[in-house]
Amino acid sequence: MKLPHPNPVHPDYMADPFVLRHGGAYTAYGTAPADPSTGRVFPMLRSTDFVNWTRLGGALVPAPGARGAAHWAPEVSEQDGLFIMYYSSALGSEESHRIRTASATSPAGPFTGIGRVLLPDEGFTIDASPFRDPVTGRWYLFFAKDFLDGPRPGTGAAVVPLADDRLTPLAPPVVVARPSADWQIYERNRSHYGREWPAWHTVEGPFTVHHDGRYYCFYSGGAWHGPQYGVACAVADSPLGPWTDLGANGPNVLRGIPGRMIGPGHNSVVCGPDGCDYMVYHAWDLDMTARRMWISPLEWTPNGPKCTPEAG
């Protein structure tokens, strides 16, 4: 029997939620406006039963010059007692977003900036997601970047192998999933990079899971503020691919439900205390006032992974 989750599981703004399971407890990290009392970004929640969540405060003090509102999508890896947070921040326009890192000796932080851009030659980069291959023990970093060529320009997902320090890329990025369908259109006639694009697309928020001998990279497509936003996936036999996109016909893993919730996406996956896999994601309320954290069972079906939201 799956654990009951009264969705949304927390009343506060909590976009791009990532959950780390460590030491018998769960810590959630998300995107939200900076805490006005401390200036810290990335709210944290803690749970020991994976159902009830309590606030821990913000994880990180923004770097000098970085705008608090321009800190997005934190995820955390752990090895030998050192926790590394990956996130993006912008020092100027949205196009200046780059992946940065911070470290701590506890999942609850506080995290201190390491002071380096992880992929300095890649331009706009967001949504960093660390993945340790359970087969080989090697680390990889999945992330989103812009592709300006091809028939469907826009943001897509890529991956690089990392050194054991979890900070040093070992090879150029490999494409995981680029936009391939109209449901992934972010905006038509968008002014961006000094020109107007007839259709700008978005594939973002990659998160990778190893299941039954294969690798599944979940991603979100479309406009994060629109009702078409949802989750699809790509599949491969290796973290470096080649990857086959299963989302050509729409968000095949998770999509909104009219009258219940809007635009679910930017997910992570974590094993619950019952041994079952769960998808953690954000979704808008019907009045579009906030993106809040939801948790729903992830089912591995013969036709691929599926997530069906259960409203509380």
Buried (B, 14 or more C-beta within 10 A) or exposed (E): EBBEBEBBBBEBBBBBBBBBBEEEBBBBBBBBEBBEEEEBBBBBBBBEEBBEBEEBBBBBBBEEEBBBBBBBBBBBBBBEEEBBBBBBBBEEEEEBBBBBBBBBEEBBBBBEBEEEBBBEEBBBBBBBBBBBBEEEEBBBBBBBBBBEEEEBBBBBBBBBBBEEEBBEBEEEBBBBBBBBBEBBBBBEEBEBBEEEBEBBBBBBBBBBBBEEEEBBBBBBBBBBEBBBBBBBBBBBEEBBBEBEBBBEEBBBBBBBEEEEBBBBBBBBBBBBBEEEBBBBBBBBEEEEEBBBBBBBBBBEEEEBBBBEBBBE
